[in-house]
Amino acid sequence: FDIGEVLLHWSPERVYARLIPDAEQRALFFRDICPPEWNAAFDRGAPMPQGVADHAARHPAHADLILAWWADWPQMIGPAIEGSVACLKALKARGVPVYGLTNFAAETFEIARARYPFLDDFDVCVVSAHVKRNKPEPEIYAALEARTGAAPHTLFFADDRPENVAAAEARGWHGHVFEHAEGLQAALIGHGLLNREDLA
């Protein structure tokens, strides 16, 4: 399982719609000040609190908005996607090994774990910040294979980003582009990993 937007919602918009009410200004902020590649550095292991503080110092006109990325991060996460969590728990109940493979900063992953105990249900969880590689880089998929000992053709992977699923499929994994929990449930049943009765 991926985590963000598969098991848990994650939305910086939830914080910044309040801080920057104008949609065009907010889009410019996400494009020019805190773009996705900036956050990706934290997912790859850069310390987030220090990185956010340093970035704020470089952009004093936007300092308070940048500092909110760390200070208000807990407001960006959740709620859980209950249908997906039900799949995770049903797989565990059937004795199927379940693995996490997620792009997540080290500090915020601990915040999420404290709030959502089901994140400790994984038999193995590979976090990008811990291995210094982000999906869809091949090394993070290799790290999961190495830690689990699982053959690629035995792995089923659900992620909301098509490029991450494509990278998994290129290794021989079975991939599912997540759009909603019902689709995930159907895919797991189709692969013989769950029965409908498991989700009743």
Contacts in CASP RR format, 6 or more apart in sequence:
PFRMAT RR
TARGET T0000
AUTHOR 0000-0000-0000
METHOD contacts of the structure
MODEL  1
FDIGEVLLHWSPERVYARLIPDAEQRALFFRDICPPEWNAAFDRGAPMPQ
GVADHAARHPAHADLILAWWADWPQMIGPAIEGSVACLKALKARGVPVYG
LTNFAAETFEIARARYPFLDDFDVCVVSAHVKRNKPEPEIYAALEARTGA
APHTLFFADDRPENVAAAEARGWHGHVFEHAEGLQAALIGHGLLNREDLA
1 7 0 8 1.000
1 84 0 8 1.000
1 88 0 8 1.000
1 98 0 8 1.000
1 99 0 8 1.000
1 100 0 8 1.000
1 101 0 8 1.000
1 102 0 8 1.000
1 122 0 8 1.000
1 157 0 8 1.000
1 158 0 8 1.000
2 100 0 8 1.000
2 101 0 8 1.000
2 102 0 8 1.000
2 135 0 8 1.000
2 157 0 8 1.000
2 158 0 8 1.000
2 159 0 8 1.000
2 160 0 8 1.000
2 161 0 8 1.000
2 164 0 8 1.000
2 178 0 8 1.000
3 100 0 8 1.000
3 102 0 8 1.000
3 104 0 8 1.000
3 112 0 8 1.000
3 119 0 8 1.000
4 10 0 8 1.000
4 102 0 8 1.000
4 104 0 8 1.000
4 160 0 8 1.000
5 81 0 8 1.000
5 160 0 8 1.000
5 178 0 8 1.000
6 81 0 8 1.000
6 84 0 8 1.000
6 158 0 8 1.000
6 159 0 8 1.000
6 160 0 8 1.000
6 178 0 8 1.000
6 184 0 8 1.000
7 80 0 8 1.000
7 81 0 8 1.000
7 84 0 8 1.000
7 85 0 8 1.000
7 88 0 8 1.000
7 116 0 8 1.000
7 118 0 8 1.000
7 119 0 8 1.000
8 77 0 8 1.000
8 78 0 8 1.000
8 79 0 8 1.000
8 80 0 8 1.000
8 81 0 8 1.000
8 112 0 8 1.000
8 116 0 8 1.000
9 77 0 8 1.000
9 78 0 8 1.000
9 79 0 8 1.000
9 80 0 8 1.000
9 81 0 8 1.000
10 76 0 8 1.000
10 77 0 8 1.000
10 78 0 8 1.000
11 76 0 8 1.000
12 30 0 8 1.000
12 34 0 8 1.000
12 69 0 8 1.000
12 76 0 8 1.000
13 26 0 8 1.000
14 75 0 8 1.000
14 76 0 8 1.000
15 68 0 8 1.000
15 72 0 8 1.000
15 73 0 8 1.000
15 75 0 8 1.000
15 76 0 8 1.000
16 26 0 8 1.000
16 29 0 8 1.000
16 30 0 8 1.000
16 65 0 8 1.000
16 68 0 8 1.000
17 26 0 8 1.000
19 65 0 8 1.000
19 68 0 8 1.000
20 26 0 8 1.000
20 29 0 8 1.000
20 65 0 8 1.000
29 62 0 8 1.000
29 65 0 8 1.000
30 36 0 8 1.000
33 59 0 8 1.000
33 62 0 8 1.000
33 65 0 8 1.000
33 66 0 8 1.000
34 55 0 8 1.000
34 65 0 8 1.000
34 66 0 8 1.000
34 69 0 8 1.000
38 55 0 8 1.000
39 69 0 8 1.000
40 103 0 8 1.000
40 134 0 8 1.000
42 48 0 8 1.000
42 51 0 8 1.000
42 105 0 8 1.000
42 108 0 8 1.000
42 129 0 8 1.000
43 103 0 8 1.000
43 104 0 8 1.000
43 105 0 8 1.000
43 128 0 8 1.000
43 129 0 8 1.000
43 134 0 8 1.000
44 128 0 8 1.000
44 129 0 8 1.000
44 132 0 8 1.000
44 133 0 8 1.000
44 134 0 8 1.000
45 105 0 8 1.000
45 106 0 8 1.000
45 128 0 8 1.000
45 129 0 8 1.000
45 130 0 8 1.000
45 132 0 8 1.000
46 105 0 8 1.000
47 106 0 8 1.000
47 107 0 8 1.000
48 70 0 8 1.000
48 105 0 8 1.000
48 106 0 8 1.000
48 107 0 8 1.000
48 108 0 8 1.000
49 70 0 8 1.000
49 107 0 8 1.000
52 66 0 8 1.000
52 67 0 8 1.000
52 69 0 8 1.000
52 70 0 8 1.000
53 67 0 8 1.000
53 70 0 8 1.000
55 66 0 8 1.000
56 62 0 8 1.000
56 63 0 8 1.000
56 64 0 8 1.000
56 66 0 8 1.000
56 67 0 8 1.000
57 63 0 8 1.000
59 66 0 8 1.000
73 108 0 8 1.000
73 111 0 8 1.000
74 111 0 8 1.000
74 115 0 8 1.000
77 108 0 8 1.000
77 111 0 8 1.000
77 112 0 8 1.000
77 115 0 8 1.000
78 115 0 8 1.000
78 116 0 8 1.000
80 116 0 8 1.000
80 118 0 8 1.000
81 181 0 8 1.000
82 181 0 8 1.000
83 181 0 8 1.000
83 182 0 8 1.000
83 184 0 8 1.000
83 185 0 8 1.000
84 158 0 8 1.000
84 178 0 8 1.000
84 181 0 8 1.000
84 184 0 8 1.000
85 118 0 8 1.000
86 181 0 8 1.000
86 185 0 8 1.000
86 199 0 8 1.000
87 181 0 8 1.000
87 184 0 8 1.000
87 185 0 8 1.000
87 188 0 8 1.000
87 194 0 8 1.000
87 199 0 8 1.000
88 98 0 8 1.000
88 118 0 8 1.000
88 121 0 8 1.000
89 118 0 8 1.000
89 121 0 8 1.000
90 194 0 8 1.000
90 198 0 8 1.000
90 199 0 8 1.000
91 98 0 8 1.000
91 188 0 8 1.000
91 193 0 8 1.000
91 194 0 8 1.000
92 98 0 8 1.000
92 121 0 8 1.000
93 198 0 8 1.000
94 193 0 8 1.000
94 194 0 8 1.000
94 198 0 8 1.000
96 193 0 8 1.000
97 123 0 8 1.000
97 124 0 8 1.000
97 148 0 8 1.000
97 150 0 8 1.000
98 121 0 8 1.000
98 122 0 8 1.000
98 123 0 8 1.000
99 122 0 8 1.000
99 123 0 8 1.000
99 124 0 8 1.000
99 125 0 8 1.000
99 126 0 8 1.000
99 144 0 8 1.000
99 148 0 8 1.000
99 150 0 8 1.000
99 155 0 8 1.000
100 122 0 8 1.000
100 124 0 8 1.000
100 125 0 8 1.000
100 126 0 8 1.000
100 144 0 8 1.000
101 125 0 8 1.000
101 126 0 8 1.000
101 135 0 8 1.000
101 140 0 8 1.000
101 141 0 8 1.000
101 144 0 8 1.000
101 157 0 8 1.000
101 159 0 8 1.000
102 109 0 8 1.000
102 125 0 8 1.000
102 126 0 8 1.000
102 127 0 8 1.000
102 128 0 8 1.000
103 128 0 8 1.000
103 134 0 8 1.000
103 135 0 8 1.000
104 112 0 8 1.000
104 127 0 8 1.000
104 128 0 8 1.000
104 129 0 8 1.000
105 129 0 8 1.000
106 127 0 8 1.000
106 129 0 8 1.000
106 130 0 8 1.000
109 127 0 8 1.000
109 129 0 8 1.000
112 119 0 8 1.000
113 119 0 8 1.000
113 120 0 8 1.000
119 125 0 8 1.000
123 148 0 8 1.000
124 144 0 8 1.000
124 147 0 8 1.000
124 148 0 8 1.000
126 140 0 8 1.000
126 143 0 8 1.000
126 144 0 8 1.000
126 147 0 8 1.000
128 134 0 8 1.000
128 135 0 8 1.000
128 140 0 8 1.000
131 139 0 8 1.000
131 140 0 8 1.000
131 143 0 8 1.000
133 139 0 8 1.000
133 140 0 8 1.000
133 143 0 8 1.000
134 140 0 8 1.000
135 141 0 8 1.000
135 159 0 8 1.000
135 161 0 8 1.000
135 164 0 8 1.000
135 167 0 8 1.000
136 161 0 8 1.000
136 163 0 8 1.000
136 164 0 8 1.000
136 166 0 8 1.000
136 167 0 8 1.000
137 167 0 8 1.000
138 167 0 8 1.000
138 170 0 8 1.000
138 171 0 8 1.000
141 167 0 8 1.000
141 168 0 8 1.000
141 171 0 8 1.000
141 173 0 8 1.000
142 171 0 8 1.000
144 150 0 8 1.000
144 155 0 8 1.000
145 152 0 8 1.000
145 155 0 8 1.000
145 171 0 8 1.000
152 171 0 8 1.000
152 172 0 8 1.000
152 173 0 8 1.000
153 172 0 8 1.000
153 173 0 8 1.000
153 174 0 8 1.000
155 168 0 8 1.000
155 172 0 8 1.000
155 173 0 8 1.000
155 174 0 8 1.000
156 173 0 8 1.000
156 174 0 8 1.000
156 175 0 8 1.000
156 176 0 8 1.000
156 187 0 8 1.000
156 188 0 8 1.000
156 191 0 8 1.000
156 193 0 8 1.000
157 165 0 8 1.000
157 168 0 8 1.000
157 173 0 8 1.000
157 174 0 8 1.000
157 175 0 8 1.000
157 176 0 8 1.000
158 165 0 8 1.000
158 175 0 8 1.000
158 176 0 8 1.000
158 177 0 8 1.000
158 178 0 8 1.000
158 184 0 8 1.000
158 187 0 8 1.000
159 165 0 8 1.000
159 168 0 8 1.000
159 175 0 8 1.000
159 176 0 8 1.000
159 177 0 8 1.000
159 178 0 8 1.000
160 177 0 8 1.000
160 178 0 8 1.000
160 179 0 8 1.000
161 177 0 8 1.000
162 177 0 8 1.000
165 175 0 8 1.000
165 176 0 8 1.000
165 177 0 8 1.000
168 175 0 8 1.000
169 175 0 8 1.000
174 191 0 8 1.000
176 183 0 8 1.000
176 184 0 8 1.000
176 187 0 8 1.000
178 184 0 8 1.000
185 194 0 8 1.000
185 199 0 8 1.000
188 194 0 8 1.000
189 195 0 8 1.000
189 196 0 8 1.000
END
